[in-house]
């Protein structure tokens, strides 16, 4: 009996230790070793949060939720506002806005509407598992929405970029459900820039706010130079690898589900997670807004940390009462604004000007960090990951042209690309036109219509 009593004690101590570590784990631990973000790199985040909030207004000229001046939008520069009638249930509402002050063409997509069945259809459209695309796996429903939206608006975006000049950036912004669509749109746009007027890669950006896990790790690291994800403290969505359909299907028992995920993932080794090619992650470079710390009550002046993590990319669920609150776009906008003010104040104390050499040095540091992340992914034998020598970010010349193999790839004849095999068979790069042909038909007016047998064709 003494032997069994000893084993019971060991088991009890182990359980208590695990519960203590889980219950005392706070979101600040995820980015504890990351460096702080710079003002110039984070300054656009509060502005894009306000752009997302503007989508919720019925009339941007007569807003009801807050004064028009707080959104920072010029109603005359809003090119397109699409509601659920325009999107036909293929994606959430969005708007297209030309920001002449910051020289940006912005396509912003709102998050999930809990009262709209069509948004749930996008989440639930993953019954065949994750879809192979561009050498990695992505969420099938989000990919389909991204393709539909880019086909609807690519001509408009192309004309806007040509009309306003090559110094303008093309920015895709999304929150929650819209963040996954925006991230996958960015991947498509980067690989098919001819559909947007030949825009250089360094002119395409994406800001994914409260990002959904939408792509495999190799893609999340590969496109870290153009995709920026913003996570507020304990937000649950970037952390849980559980499919989105399971999360929102059990929204009324979300704490129970998160606890079970914690229990399950505790016993999964890190190398097993990294070796799973179908495991989805939050995309791109991560910006983590930290405002709460262990054993300290209330919110504190937030700080922003940034990195391109390979291991530990928000892998731990935080058992906190703020996991769903931190997901709200209102709180992200509020805390991002505070963080930017704190960063601006600290920056003004050290320097009164922004020297150009410092900006160039920071850009080189980001490029080196991206290459190091790619090499780290390859060294860990992550499926489909490539080293920086093969996937180094494209260098663009002053005239906007690209150098290297990617420029030759963009100029390839579309008919040659369509001879490639289906996504699941080859595991390589997939052409946009090919995927569109597999998922959609066009009617007499040229509009895209979802094929009835889409799920059986792939």
TORKOL-4160 file (C-alpha; in steps of 0.2 Angstrom, whole numbers, padded with zeros to 4 digits, m for minus):
458
<pt num="1" X="0000" Y="0000" Z="0000"/>
<pt num="2" X="0015" Y="0012" Z="0003"/>
<pt num="3" X="0020" Y="0010" Z="m0015"/>
<pt num="4" X="0003" Y="0015" Z="m0021"/>
<pt num="5" X="0002" Y="0029" Z="m0009"/>
<pt num="6" X="0018" Y="0036" Z="m0015"/>
<pt num="7" X="0012" Y="0035" Z="m0033"/>
<pt num="8" X="m0004" Y="0044" Z="m0028"/>
<pt num="9" X="0006" Y="0057" Z="m0020"/>
<pt num="10" X="0017" Y="0060" Z="m0035"/>
<pt num="11" X="0002" Y="0060" Z="m0047"/>
<pt num="12" X="m0007" Y="0073" Z="m0036"/>
<pt num="13" X="0009" Y="0084" Z="m0035"/>
<pt num="14" X="0010" Y="0083" Z="m0054"/>
<pt num="15" X="m0008" Y="0088" Z="m0056"/>
<pt num="16" X="m0007" Y="0102" Z="m0044"/>
<pt num="17" X="0009" Y="0108" Z="m0053"/>
<pt num="18" X="0001" Y="0107" Z="m0070"/>
<pt num="19" X="m0014" Y="0117" Z="m0064"/>
<pt num="20" X="m0003" Y="0130" Z="m0056"/>
<pt num="21" X="0006" Y="0133" Z="m0072"/>
<pt num="22" X="m0010" Y="0133" Z="m0082"/>
<pt num="23" X="m0019" Y="0145" Z="m0071"/>
<pt num="24" X="m0005" Y="0157" Z="m0068"/>
<pt num="25" X="0000" Y="0158" Z="m0086"/>
<pt num="26" X="m0003" Y="0175" Z="m0093"/>
<pt num="27" X="m0002" Y="0182" Z="m0111"/>
<pt num="28" X="0013" Y="0192" Z="m0107"/>
<pt num="29" X="0024" Y="0176" Z="m0106"/>
<pt num="30" X="0021" Y="0173" Z="m0125"/>
<pt num="31" X="0032" Y="0188" Z="m0130"/>
<pt num="32" X="0043" Y="0190" Z="m0115"/>
<pt num="33" X="0059" Y="0188" Z="m0125"/>
<pt num="34" X="0053" Y="0199" Z="m0140"/>
<pt num="35" X="0061" Y="0216" Z="m0143"/>
<pt num="36" X="0049" Y="0231" Z="m0142"/>
<pt num="37" X="0042" Y="0238" Z="m0158"/>
<pt num="38" X="0046" Y="0255" Z="m0165"/>
<pt num="39" X="0034" Y="0269" Z="m0167"/>
<pt num="40" X="0035" Y="0270" Z="m0186"/>
<pt num="41" X="0031" Y="0251" Z="m0188"/>
<pt num="42" X="0016" Y="0252" Z="m0176"/>
<pt num="43" X="0009" Y="0269" Z="m0180"/>
<pt num="44" X="m0003" Y="0262" Z="m0193"/>
<pt num="45" X="m0012" Y="0250" Z="m0182"/>
<pt num="46" X="m0024" Y="0262" Z="m0173"/>
<pt num="47" X="m0028" Y="0270" Z="m0189"/>
<pt num="48" X="m0033" Y="0253" Z="m0197"/>
<pt num="49" X="m0043" Y="0248" Z="m0182"/>
<pt num="50" X="m0054" Y="0264" Z="m0184"/>
<pt num="51" X="m0056" Y="0260" Z="m0202"/>
<pt num="52" X="m0063" Y="0243" Z="m0197"/>
<pt num="53" X="m0075" Y="0251" Z="m0185"/>
<pt num="54" X="m0081" Y="0263" Z="m0199"/>
<pt num="55" X="m0088" Y="0247" Z="m0208"/>
<pt num="56" X="m0100" Y="0245" Z="m0194"/>
<pt num="57" X="m0108" Y="0262" Z="m0198"/>
<pt num="58" X="m0123" Y="0262" Z="m0209"/>
<pt num="59" X="m0118" Y="0279" Z="m0216"/>
<pt num="60" X="m0101" Y="0285" Z="m0214"/>
<pt num="61" X="m0107" Y="0303" Z="m0217"/>
<pt num="62" X="m0119" Y="0302" Z="m0202"/>
<pt num="63" X="m0111" Y="0290" Z="m0190"/>
<pt num="64" X="m0121" Y="0284" Z="m0175"/>
<pt num="65" X="m0108" Y="0275" Z="m0165"/>
<pt num="66" X="m0095" Y="0289" Z="m0163"/>
<pt num="67" X="m0091" Y="0306" Z="m0171"/>
<pt num="68" X="m0085" Y="0305" Z="m0189"/>
<pt num="69" X="m0069" Y="0314" Z="m0185"/>
<pt num="70" X="m0064" Y="0299" Z="m0174"/>
<pt num="71" X="m0063" Y="0287" Z="m0189"/>
<pt num="72" X="m0051" Y="0298" Z="m0198"/>
<pt num="73" X="m0060" Y="0294" Z="m0215"/>
<pt num="74" X="m0064" Y="0306" Z="m0228"/>
<pt num="75" X="m0081" Y="0301" Z="m0235"/>
<pt num="76" X="m0077" Y="0307" Z="m0252"/>
<pt num="77" X="m0062" Y="0295" Z="m0253"/>
<pt num="78" X="m0072" Y="0280" Z="m0249"/>
<pt num="79" X="m0073" Y="0271" Z="m0266"/>
<pt num="80" X="m0084" Y="0256" Z="m0261"/>
<pt num="81" X="m0094" Y="0250" Z="m0247"/>
<pt num="82" X="m0101" Y="0232" Z="m0248"/>
<pt num="83" X="m0114" Y="0225" Z="m0236"/>
<pt num="84" X="m0121" Y="0208" Z="m0235"/>
<pt num="85" X="m0132" Y="0211" Z="m0250"/>
<pt num="86" X="m0117" Y="0215" Z="m0261"/>
<pt num="87" X="m0106" Y="0200" Z="m0254"/>
<pt num="88" X="m0120" Y="0187" Z="m0257"/>
<pt num="89" X="m0114" Y="0178" Z="m0242"/>
<pt num="90" X="m0096" Y="0175" Z="m0249"/>
<pt num="91" X="m0087" Y="0186" Z="m0236"/>
<pt num="92" X="m0091" Y="0199" Z="m0222"/>
<pt num="93" X="m0095" Y="0217" Z="m0227"/>
<pt num="94" X="m0080" Y="0228" Z="m0232"/>
<pt num="95" X="m0075" Y="0245" Z="m0239"/>
<pt num="96" X="m0061" Y="0252" Z="m0251"/>
<pt num="97" X="m0054" Y="0268" Z="m0246"/>
<pt num="98" X="m0040" Y="0279" Z="m0253"/>
<pt num="99" X="m0030" Y="0287" Z="m0240"/>
<pt num="100" X="m0021" Y="0302" Z="m0249"/>
<pt num="101" X="m0013" Y="0308" Z="m0232"/>
<pt num="102" X="m0004" Y="0291" Z="m0230"/>
<pt num="103" X="m0003" Y="0286" Z="m0248"/>
<pt num="104" X="m0012" Y="0270" Z="m0246"/>
<pt num="105" X="m0026" Y="0261" Z="m0255"/>
<pt num="106" X="m0035" Y="0251" Z="m0241"/>
<pt num="107" X="m0047" Y="0236" Z="m0242"/>
<pt num="108" X="m0054" Y="0233" Z="m0225"/>
<pt num="109" X="m0065" Y="0218" Z="m0220"/>
<pt num="110" X="m0075" Y="0217" Z="m0204"/>
<pt num="111" X="m0075" Y="0203" Z="m0192"/>
<pt num="112" X="m0088" Y="0189" Z="m0188"/>
<pt num="113" X="m0106" Y="0194" Z="m0186"/>
<pt num="114" X="m0114" Y="0182" Z="m0173"/>
<pt num="115" X="m0131" Y="0185" Z="m0180"/>
<pt num="116" X="m0127" Y="0181" Z="m0198"/>
<pt num="117" X="m0128" Y="0163" Z="m0204"/>
<pt num="118" X="m0117" Y="0167" Z="m0220"/>
<pt num="119" X="m0102" Y="0171" Z="m0209"/>
<pt num="120" X="m0104" Y="0154" Z="m0201"/>
<pt num="121" X="m0104" Y="0146" Z="m0218"/>
<pt num="122" X="m0087" Y="0153" Z="m0221"/>
<pt num="123" X="m0080" Y="0146" Z="m0205"/>
<pt num="124" X="m0089" Y="0129" Z="m0207"/>
<pt num="125" X="m0083" Y="0127" Z="m0225"/>
<pt num="126" X="m0068" Y="0116" Z="m0220"/>
<pt num="127" X="m0075" Y="0099" Z="m0220"/>
<pt num="128" X="m0062" Y="0092" Z="m0232"/>
<pt num="129" X="m0048" Y="0097" Z="m0220"/>
<pt num="130" X="m0036" Y="0111" Z="m0224"/>
<pt num="131" X="m0033" Y="0116" Z="m0242"/>
<pt num="132" X="m0016" Y="0114" Z="m0250"/>
<pt num="133" X="m0011" Y="0131" Z="m0257"/>
<pt num="134" X="0006" Y="0139" Z="m0262"/>
<pt num="135" X="0016" Y="0125" Z="m0254"/>
<pt num="136" X="0007" Y="0125" Z="m0238"/>
<pt num="137" X="m0011" Y="0122" Z="m0230"/>
<pt num="138" X="m0024" Y="0135" Z="m0228"/>
<pt num="139" X="m0042" Y="0136" Z="m0221"/>
<pt num="140" X="m0053" Y="0131" Z="m0236"/>
<pt num="141" X="m0067" Y="0143" Z="m0232"/>
<pt num="142" X="m0056" Y="0158" Z="m0230"/>
<pt num="143" X="m0047" Y="0154" Z="m0245"/>
<pt num="144" X="m0063" Y="0153" Z="m0255"/>
<pt num="145" X="m0069" Y="0170" Z="m0248"/>
<pt num="146" X="m0052" Y="0178" Z="m0252"/>
<pt num="147" X="m0052" Y="0172" Z="m0270"/>
<pt num="148" X="m0070" Y="0178" Z="m0273"/>
<pt num="149" X="m0067" Y="0195" Z="m0265"/>
<pt num="150" X="m0051" Y="0198" Z="m0275"/>
<pt num="151" X="m0059" Y="0193" Z="m0291"/>
<pt num="152" X="m0073" Y="0205" Z="m0287"/>
<pt num="153" X="m0062" Y="0220" Z="m0283"/>
<pt num="154" X="m0045" Y="0216" Z="m0292"/>
<pt num="155" X="m0050" Y="0227" Z="m0307"/>
<pt num="156" X="m0055" Y="0242" Z="m0296"/>
<pt num="157" X="m0039" Y="0240" Z="m0285"/>
<pt num="158" X="m0029" Y="0239" Z="m0301"/>
<pt num="159" X="m0036" Y="0255" Z="m0308"/>
<pt num="160" X="m0035" Y="0264" Z="m0291"/>
<pt num="161" X="m0016" Y="0260" Z="m0290"/>
<pt num="162" X="m0013" Y="0266" Z="m0308"/>
<pt num="163" X="m0023" Y="0282" Z="m0306"/>
<pt num="164" X="m0015" Y="0287" Z="m0289"/>
<pt num="165" X="0003" Y="0283" Z="m0294"/>
<pt num="166" X="0016" Y="0270" Z="m0289"/>
<pt num="167" X="0021" Y="0278" Z="m0273"/>
<pt num="168" X="0004" Y="0272" Z="m0265"/>
<pt num="169" X="0004" Y="0256" Z="m0255"/>
<pt num="170" X="m0010" Y="0242" Z="m0257"/>
<pt num="171" X="m0015" Y="0238" Z="m0239"/>
<pt num="172" X="m0027" Y="0223" Z="m0234"/>
<pt num="173" X="m0034" Y="0225" Z="m0217"/>
<pt num="174" X="m0046" Y="0213" Z="m0207"/>
<pt num="175" X="m0052" Y="0209" Z="m0190"/>
<pt num="176" X="m0056" Y="0191" Z="m0184"/>
<pt num="177" X="m0064" Y="0182" Z="m0198"/>
<pt num="178" X="m0059" Y="0196" Z="m0210"/>
<pt num="179" X="m0041" Y="0194" Z="m0204"/>
<pt num="180" X="m0040" Y="0177" Z="m0211"/>
<pt num="181" X="m0047" Y="0183" Z="m0228"/>
<pt num="182" X="m0036" Y="0198" Z="m0229"/>
<pt num="183" X="m0020" Y="0187" Z="m0225"/>
<pt num="184" X="m0025" Y="0175" Z="m0239"/>
<pt num="185" X="m0029" Y="0189" Z="m0251"/>
<pt num="186" X="m0011" Y="0195" Z="m0248"/>
<pt num="187" X="m0003" Y="0179" Z="m0252"/>
<pt num="188" X="m0013" Y="0178" Z="m0268"/>
<pt num="189" X="m0009" Y="0196" Z="m0273"/>
<pt num="190" X="0009" Y="0194" Z="m0269"/>
<pt num="191" X="0010" Y="0179" Z="m0281"/>
<pt num="192" X="m0001" Y="0187" Z="m0295"/>
<pt num="193" X="0004" Y="0205" Z="m0294"/>
<pt num="194" X="0000" Y="0207" Z="m0313"/>
<pt num="195" X="m0019" Y="0206" Z="m0308"/>
<pt num="196" X="m0016" Y="0222" Z="m0298"/>
<pt num="197" X="m0006" Y="0232" Z="m0311"/>
<pt num="198" X="0011" Y="0224" Z="m0308"/>
<pt num="199" X="0012" Y="0232" Z="m0291"/>
<pt num="200" X="0029" Y="0228" Z="m0282"/>
<pt num="201" X="0029" Y="0216" Z="m0268"/>
<pt num="202" X="0036" Y="0229" Z="m0256"/>
<pt num="203" X="0020" Y="0240" Z="m0259"/>
<pt num="204" X="0008" Y="0226" Z="m0253"/>
<pt num="205" X="0004" Y="0225" Z="m0235"/>
<pt num="206" X="m0008" Y="0216" Z="m0223"/>
<pt num="207" X="m0013" Y="0220" Z="m0206"/>
<pt num="208" X="m0022" Y="0206" Z="m0197"/>
<pt num="209" X="m0030" Y="0211" Z="m0181"/>
<pt num="210" X="m0035" Y="0198" Z="m0169"/>
<pt num="211" X="m0029" Y="0185" Z="m0182"/>
<pt num="212" X="m0037" Y="0168" Z="m0185"/>
<pt num="213" X="m0026" Y="0153" Z="m0188"/>
<pt num="214" X="m0027" Y="0152" Z="m0207"/>
<pt num="215" X="m0011" Y="0145" Z="m0214"/>
<pt num="216" X="0002" Y="0132" Z="m0210"/>
<pt num="217" X="0018" Y="0137" Z="m0202"/>
<pt num="218" X="0029" Y="0138" Z="m0217"/>
<pt num="219" X="0017" Y="0151" Z="m0225"/>
<pt num="220" X="0016" Y="0161" Z="m0209"/>
<pt num="221" X="0035" Y="0163" Z="m0209"/>
<pt num="222" X="0037" Y="0165" Z="m0228"/>
<pt num="223" X="0025" Y="0180" Z="m0229"/>
<pt num="224" X="0031" Y="0188" Z="m0213"/>
<pt num="225" X="0038" Y="0203" Z="m0223"/>
<pt num="226" X="0021" Y="0208" Z="m0229"/>
<pt num="227" X="0009" Y="0202" Z="m0216"/>
<pt num="228" X="0008" Y="0209" Z="m0199"/>
<pt num="229" X="m0003" Y="0202" Z="m0186"/>
<pt num="230" X="m0009" Y="0211" Z="m0170"/>
<pt num="231" X="m0013" Y="0202" Z="m0154"/>
<pt num="232" X="m0020" Y="0210" Z="m0138"/>
<pt num="233" X="m0014" Y="0201" Z="m0123"/>
<pt num="234" X="m0024" Y="0186" Z="m0119"/>
<pt num="235" X="m0034" Y="0185" Z="m0136"/>
<pt num="236" X="m0040" Y="0166" Z="m0138"/>
<pt num="237" X="m0042" Y="0166" Z="m0157"/>
<pt num="238" X="m0023" Y="0167" Z="m0162"/>
<pt num="239" X="m0019" Y="0154" Z="m0148"/>
<pt num="240" X="m0030" Y="0139" Z="m0151"/>
<pt num="241" X="m0027" Y="0127" Z="m0165"/>
<pt num="242" X="m0044" Y="0120" Z="m0164"/>
<pt num="243" X="m0054" Y="0123" Z="m0180"/>
<pt num="244" X="m0064" Y="0139" Z="m0180"/>
<pt num="245" X="m0080" Y="0129" Z="m0183"/>
<pt num="246" X="m0078" Y="0120" Z="m0166"/>
<pt num="247" X="m0074" Y="0136" Z="m0157"/>
<pt num="248" X="m0090" Y="0146" Z="m0163"/>
<pt num="249" X="m0100" Y="0130" Z="m0163"/>
<pt num="250" X="m0097" Y="0129" Z="m0144"/>
<pt num="251" X="m0097" Y="0148" Z="m0141"/>
<pt num="252" X="m0109" Y="0146" Z="m0126"/>
<pt num="253" X="m0096" Y="0134" Z="m0117"/>
<pt num="254" X="m0080" Y="0142" Z="m0123"/>
<pt num="255" X="m0071" Y="0142" Z="m0106"/>
<pt num="256" X="m0074" Y="0123" Z="m0105"/>
<pt num="257" X="m0068" Y="0120" Z="m0123"/>
<pt num="258" X="m0052" Y="0131" Z="m0120"/>
<pt num="259" X="m0048" Y="0121" Z="m0104"/>
<pt num="260" X="m0049" Y="0105" Z="m0113"/>
<pt num="261" X="m0038" Y="0112" Z="m0127"/>
<pt num="262" X="m0025" Y="0117" Z="m0113"/>
<pt num="263" X="m0026" Y="0099" Z="m0106"/>
<pt num="264" X="m0024" Y="0091" Z="m0123"/>
<pt num="265" X="m0010" Y="0102" Z="m0129"/>
<pt num="266" X="0000" Y="0100" Z="m0113"/>
<pt num="267" X="0004" Y="0082" Z="m0118"/>
<pt num="268" X="0009" Y="0086" Z="m0136"/>
<pt num="269" X="0028" Y="0088" Z="m0139"/>
<pt num="270" X="0033" Y="0104" Z="m0148"/>
<pt num="271" X="0042" Y="0094" Z="m0162"/>
<pt num="272" X="0026" Y="0085" Z="m0165"/>
<pt num="273" X="0016" Y="0101" Z="m0167"/>
<pt num="274" X="0030" Y="0108" Z="m0179"/>
<pt num="275" X="0030" Y="0092" Z="m0189"/>
<pt num="276" X="0011" Y="0093" Z="m0193"/>
<pt num="277" X="0009" Y="0101" Z="m0210"/>
<pt num="278" X="m0009" Y="0104" Z="m0207"/>
<pt num="279" X="m0008" Y="0113" Z="m0191"/>
<pt num="280" X="m0013" Y="0131" Z="m0194"/>
<pt num="281" X="m0005" Y="0147" Z="m0186"/>
<pt num="282" X="m0008" Y="0165" Z="m0185"/>
<pt num="283" X="0001" Y="0173" Z="m0200"/>
<pt num="284" X="0016" Y="0184" Z="m0203"/>
<pt num="285" X="0026" Y="0195" Z="m0191"/>
<pt num="286" X="0018" Y="0196" Z="m0174"/>
<pt num="287" X="0014" Y="0212" Z="m0164"/>
<pt num="288" X="0009" Y="0208" Z="m0146"/>
<pt num="289" X="0001" Y="0222" Z="m0135"/>
<pt num="290" X="0004" Y="0218" Z="m0117"/>
<pt num="291" X="m0005" Y="0227" Z="m0104"/>
<pt num="292" X="m0007" Y="0215" Z="m0089"/>
<pt num="293" X="0006" Y="0205" Z="m0079"/>
<pt num="294" X="0006" Y="0191" Z="m0067"/>
<pt num="295" X="0000" Y="0196" Z="m0049"/>
<pt num="296" X="m0003" Y="0214" Z="m0054"/>
<pt num="297" X="m0021" Y="0220" Z="m0054"/>
<pt num="298" X="m0029" Y="0230" Z="m0068"/>
<pt num="299" X="m0022" Y="0237" Z="m0084"/>
<pt num="300" X="m0006" Y="0246" Z="m0086"/>
<pt num="301" X="0002" Y="0257" Z="m0099"/>
<pt num="302" X="0003" Y="0245" Z="m0114"/>
<pt num="303" X="0019" Y="0240" Z="m0122"/>
<pt num="304" X="0021" Y="0232" Z="m0140"/>
<pt num="305" X="0033" Y="0218" Z="m0143"/>
<pt num="306" X="0037" Y="0211" Z="m0160"/>
<pt num="307" X="0045" Y="0196" Z="m0168"/>
<pt num="308" X="0044" Y="0183" Z="m0182"/>
<pt num="309" X="0042" Y="0167" Z="m0170"/>
<pt num="310" X="0044" Y="0150" Z="m0177"/>
<pt num="311" X="0043" Y="0140" Z="m0161"/>
<pt num="312" X="0030" Y="0145" Z="m0148"/>
<pt num="313" X="0019" Y="0155" Z="m0160"/>
<pt num="314" X="0005" Y="0158" Z="m0147"/>
<pt num="315" X="0004" Y="0140" Z="m0143"/>
<pt num="316" X="m0003" Y="0142" Z="m0125"/>
<pt num="317" X="m0021" Y="0145" Z="m0121"/>
<pt num="318" X="m0023" Y="0158" Z="m0107"/>
<pt num="319" X="m0036" Y="0154" Z="m0094"/>
<pt num="320" X="m0042" Y="0171" Z="m0091"/>
<pt num="321" X="m0058" Y="0181" Z="m0091"/>
<pt num="322" X="m0051" Y="0192" Z="m0104"/>
<pt num="323" X="m0049" Y="0180" Z="m0118"/>
<pt num="324" X="m0064" Y="0185" Z="m0127"/>
<pt num="325" X="m0064" Y="0203" Z="m0122"/>
<pt num="326" X="m0046" Y="0205" Z="m0129"/>
<pt num="327" X="m0053" Y="0199" Z="m0146"/>
<pt num="328" X="m0065" Y="0214" Z="m0148"/>
<pt num="329" X="m0059" Y="0227" Z="m0161"/>
<pt num="330" X="m0065" Y="0241" Z="m0149"/>
<pt num="331" X="m0052" Y="0236" Z="m0136"/>
<pt num="332" X="m0039" Y="0233" Z="m0148"/>
<pt num="333" X="m0041" Y="0250" Z="m0155"/>
<pt num="334" X="m0041" Y="0258" Z="m0138"/>
<pt num="335" X="m0026" Y="0249" Z="m0132"/>
<pt num="336" X="m0016" Y="0251" Z="m0148"/>
<pt num="337" X="m0019" Y="0270" Z="m0147"/>
<pt num="338" X="m0013" Y="0270" Z="m0129"/>
<pt num="339" X="0002" Y="0260" Z="m0133"/>
<pt num="340" X="0006" Y="0272" Z="m0148"/>
<pt num="341" X="0005" Y="0287" Z="m0136"/>
<pt num="342" X="0017" Y="0279" Z="m0124"/>
<pt num="343" X="0029" Y="0274" Z="m0138"/>
<pt num="344" X="0029" Y="0291" Z="m0145"/>
<pt num="345" X="0032" Y="0299" Z="m0128"/>
<pt num="346" X="0047" Y="0288" Z="m0125"/>
<pt num="347" X="0054" Y="0291" Z="m0142"/>
<pt num="348" X="0053" Y="0310" Z="m0141"/>
<pt num="349" X="0063" Y="0309" Z="m0125"/>
<pt num="350" X="0078" Y="0301" Z="m0134"/>
<pt num="351" X="0077" Y="0310" Z="m0151"/>
<pt num="352" X="0069" Y="0325" Z="m0158"/>
<pt num="353" X="0071" Y="0320" Z="m0177"/>
<pt num="354" X="0069" Y="0303" Z="m0186"/>
<pt num="355" X="0086" Y="0301" Z="m0195"/>
<pt num="356" X="0085" Y="0292" Z="m0211"/>
<pt num="357" X="0100" Y="0280" Z="m0208"/>
<pt num="358" X="0091" Y="0274" Z="m0193"/>
<pt num="359" X="0075" Y="0269" Z="m0203"/>
<pt num="360" X="0086" Y="0261" Z="m0216"/>
<pt num="361" X="0095" Y="0251" Z="m0202"/>
<pt num="362" X="0079" Y="0245" Z="m0195"/>
<pt num="363" X="0073" Y="0239" Z="m0212"/>
<pt num="364" X="0089" Y="0229" Z="m0214"/>
<pt num="365" X="0086" Y="0222" Z="m0197"/>
<pt num="366" X="0068" Y="0216" Z="m0202"/>
<pt num="367" X="0075" Y="0208" Z="m0218"/>
<pt num="368" X="0088" Y="0199" Z="m0208"/>
<pt num="369" X="0076" Y="0193" Z="m0195"/>
<pt num="370" X="0064" Y="0187" Z="m0209"/>
<pt num="371" X="0079" Y="0177" Z="m0217"/>
<pt num="372" X="0084" Y="0170" Z="m0200"/>
<pt num="373" X="0066" Y="0164" Z="m0197"/>
<pt num="374" X="0065" Y="0156" Z="m0214"/>
<pt num="375" X="0082" Y="0147" Z="m0210"/>
<pt num="376" X="0076" Y="0142" Z="m0193"/>
<pt num="377" X="0060" Y="0134" Z="m0200"/>
<pt num="378" X="0070" Y="0124" Z="m0213"/>
<pt num="379" X="0082" Y="0118" Z="m0199"/>
<pt num="380" X="0067" Y="0112" Z="m0189"/>
<pt num="381" X="0062" Y="0101" Z="m0203"/>
<pt num="382" X="0045" Y="0110" Z="m0204"/>
<pt num="383" X="0036" Y="0102" Z="m0219"/>
<pt num="384" X="0037" Y="0113" Z="m0235"/>
<pt num="385" X="0048" Y="0126" Z="m0227"/>
<pt num="386" X="0062" Y="0133" Z="m0237"/>
<pt num="387" X="0078" Y="0142" Z="m0233"/>
<pt num="388" X="0081" Y="0160" Z="m0236"/>
<pt num="389" X="0092" Y="0157" Z="m0251"/>
<pt num="390" X="0077" Y="0150" Z="m0260"/>
<pt num="391" X="0063" Y="0161" Z="m0253"/>
<pt num="392" X="0072" Y="0178" Z="m0250"/>
<pt num="393" X="0060" Y="0193" Z="m0251"/>
<pt num="394" X="0060" Y="0200" Z="m0268"/>
<pt num="395" X="0071" Y="0216" Z="m0271"/>
<pt num="396" X="0063" Y="0229" Z="m0281"/>
<pt num="397" X="0072" Y="0242" Z="m0292"/>
<pt num="398" X="0068" Y="0260" Z="m0292"/>
<pt num="399" X="0057" Y="0258" Z="m0307"/>
<pt num="400" X="0046" Y="0246" Z="m0298"/>
<pt num="401" X="0051" Y="0231" Z="m0307"/>
<pt num="402" X="0056" Y="0215" Z="m0298"/>
<pt num="403" X="0072" Y="0205" Z="m0299"/>
<pt num="404" X="0076" Y="0187" Z="m0298"/>
<pt num="405" X="0065" Y="0172" Z="m0302"/>
<pt num="406" X="0049" Y="0179" Z="m0296"/>
<pt num="407" X="0048" Y="0192" Z="m0310"/>
<pt num="408" X="0050" Y="0178" Z="m0323"/>
<pt num="409" X="0037" Y="0168" Z="m0314"/>
<pt num="410" X="0024" Y="0183" Z="m0314"/>
<pt num="411" X="0027" Y="0185" Z="m0332"/>
<pt num="412" X="0023" Y="0167" Z="m0336"/>
<pt num="413" X="0009" Y="0163" Z="m0348"/>
<pt num="414" X="m0007" Y="0159" Z="m0338"/>
<pt num="415" X="m0010" Y="0144" Z="m0350"/>
<pt num="416" X="0006" Y="0136" Z="m0344"/>
<pt num="417" X="0002" Y="0138" Z="m0326"/>
<pt num="418" X="m0015" Y="0130" Z="m0328"/>
<pt num="419" X="m0007" Y="0114" Z="m0334"/>
<pt num="420" X="m0001" Y="0111" Z="m0316"/>
<pt num="421" X="m0009" Y="0097" Z="m0306"/>
<pt num="422" X="m0023" Y="0100" Z="m0292"/>
<pt num="423" X="m0018" Y="0107" Z="m0275"/>
<pt num="424" X="m0018" Y="0091" Z="m0266"/>
<pt num="425" X="m0008" Y="0081" Z="m0278"/>
<pt num="426" X="0007" Y="0091" Z="m0281"/>
<pt num="427" X="0009" Y="0101" Z="m0264"/>
<pt num="428" X="0017" Y="0115" Z="m0274"/>
<pt num="429" X="0012" Y="0133" Z="m0280"/>
<pt num="430" X="m0005" Y="0134" Z="m0286"/>
<pt num="431" X="m0011" Y="0147" Z="m0299"/>
<pt num="432" X="m0025" Y="0159" Z="m0295"/>
<pt num="433" X="m0035" Y="0156" Z="m0311"/>
<pt num="434" X="m0034" Y="0137" Z="m0308"/>
<pt num="435" X="m0042" Y="0138" Z="m0291"/>
<pt num="436" X="m0055" Y="0150" Z="m0297"/>
<pt num="437" X="m0060" Y="0138" Z="m0311"/>
<pt num="438" X="m0061" Y="0124" Z="m0298"/>
<pt num="439" X="m0073" Y="0134" Z="m0286"/>
<pt num="440" X="m0083" Y="0146" Z="m0297"/>
<pt num="441" X="m0092" Y="0148" Z="m0313"/>
<pt num="442" X="m0096" Y="0164" Z="m0322"/>
<pt num="443" X="m0114" Y="0169" Z="m0327"/>
<pt num="444" X="m0118" Y="0179" Z="m0343"/>
<pt num="445" X="m0114" Y="0196" Z="m0334"/>
<pt num="446" X="m0097" Y="0189" Z="m0329"/>
<pt num="447" X="m0101" Y="0188" Z="m0310"/>
<pt num="448" X="m0093" Y="0173" Z="m0300"/>
<pt num="449" X="m0105" Y="0160" Z="m0295"/>
<pt num="450" X="m0100" Y="0145" Z="m0283"/>
<pt num="451" X="m0101" Y="0128" Z="m0291"/>
<pt num="452" X="m0114" Y="0116" Z="m0284"/>
<pt num="453" X="m0101" Y="0102" Z="m0284"/>
<pt num="454" X="m0087" Y="0112" Z="m0277"/>
<pt num="455" X="m0084" Y="0100" Z="m0262"/>
<pt num="456" X="m0083" Y="0085" Z="m0273"/>
<pt num="457" X="m0071" Y="0092" Z="m0286"/>
<pt num="458" X="m0057" Y="0095" Z="m0274"/>
